[in-house]
């Protein structure tokens, strides 16, 4: 992770940040979980508290689409059990 990256394991926080058009760099597997790694740590550090204090506002459709995209990325990386 470079100094300007922001990481979170919380998919809802990640969806909120992603819906605010912060660039998702990658997702990193970590056991059963994934890290969502974003560019622009400064923006993420200002967006994250808005999410956690329930003061975030924005386009709900964009948030839902971002959430679906992140879920699709996770499931596309999970290995087939066969």
N, C-alpha and C positions, 0 to 999 in steps of 0.2 A: 504494500500500500504506500502510495506516495503521500507527501505532506498535504496535498490539496484534495485528497479523497475523503469521502464520508461513508461510513459503513453502518448498516443496521440489519438486525435479524427480524425485525417486526414488519410483516408484509403490509400492514395497514399504514404504518408510517412511511414505508417505502412507496406505496401507491400514492399517498398524499404528495410526497416530494416529487415523484415522477410526473404526477398530474400538473405540477407547477413548471413543467418543461425543463427540469434539471436533467442533464444527460446521465443515463444509466450506463456505466462503463462495463459492468459484468456482474454475474452472480457467482459466488464462490461456495461450493459445497463444504459443509462442516458437519460431518456425521449425518444425522437425520435432518439437519437444518441447513439453511442457506444464508449467506451474507449478501445483501444487496449493496453494491459499491457504486457510489455516485461521484461525479465530477463536481467541483466547486464546493468545497467544504464550508466556505463562508456562507453561501446561500443556504445550504442544508442546516447549518447551525442557527440560522434565523427562522427557517421553516419548521424545524423539529419542535421547538417549544410551543409554537402555535398549535400544532397537532396535539401535543400532550396536555395542553391547558384548555383544550376544546374551544380555541379561538380561531381556528382555521376556517376560511371561507373560500368558496370557489365554485366551479362548475361541477355539480355532482355527477353528471354523465361522464365528464372527463376523468374524474376520480374512479368511477366504476370501470371504465375502459382501461385505465392504468392498472387497476387491481387484476382484471382478467388477463392482461398482457403478462404481468409478473407471474401469475399462476401458470399460464401456458409455458413460460420460460422454465419454471421449476419442473413441471411434468415432462417437458421435452428432454431434460437432463437426467431424470431418474432412469436407472437401468431396468431393463426388462428382466423379470425374475427367472425366466427360462434359461 
